[in-house]
């Protein structure tokens, strides 16, 4: 297919890379008898190496903010290959005969070996609004397993977290998770454990600038959530969008202080925007439960609403004793961060103040 024809398709469709590539694939395989419906595959093979090893002739390659996609031939087989995350591939193919299609599938599995989890790192996509629109950057972060940190959460906090850690899909539940509590109670660490436990069915996406994401213009949010709807439908996995420190649009006077932010959040998790999307929004806040806007905690809206609290004196002593620190005394309630600090696991650098006049040089 000539570049002019692909360009004509782009002008005709005026859609994203996934949609354009689908049109090209259909046109190339319309008379083919055998089709592979498509499958996801997690592999660390680079996009460049995948095309080099699989493609005899590349008909088109495109990319947008979230995906790279190519349509190419391998012998008599035509394949549409998409890379939608650091390690996520989706492919569909068609051929003149079943034997060639099976042979191609075998070759593809050799080129894209399934990633083996050999460490405690997972890819996380970070979204931010730039000068030219939404941009994402992906990198691997260290994630603990829940069993390794479960005892860092006292009483009912640990019990509630265990319940959501055990989920195997997001169907037929609320699409909002609320983590609220004092700084240092382990909310961010629990998020990382959740990503680890959900790695088989859910991708993590972090919103760096939530005030813009839910802000005055809906374009940013819509672009991220609906930017490539076709690819999202093909990918069976869910996405959890992480929004930390969402205090501004969660409290009782949120509509006055933050405009449409609260309404947009609710529309994503329980409105028209979120209908049919495999999306969960996880919001953290330092605000106590009683200050949260009642619309947020309406029954059926939250998948989980967990109050992170401090360890009381007995719980703190038990935690310290379990970790081999029997000589440390406790006089009051402590956060998880306080406990680690008492053990000496958290060290701070303090600078001795020296009085001087303003200016660069004295």
Beta strands, then each sheet from edge to edge (+ up, - down):
strand 1: 34-42
strand 2: 57-63
strand 3: 68-74
strand 4: 77-83
strand 5: 88-95
strand 6: 121-130
strand 7: 133-142
strand 8: 176-181
strand 9: 202-207
strand 10: 238-243
strand 11: 279-285
strand 12: 302-308
sheet 1: 1+ 5- 4+ 3- 2+
sheet 2: 7+ 6- 9- 10- 11- 8- 12-
end
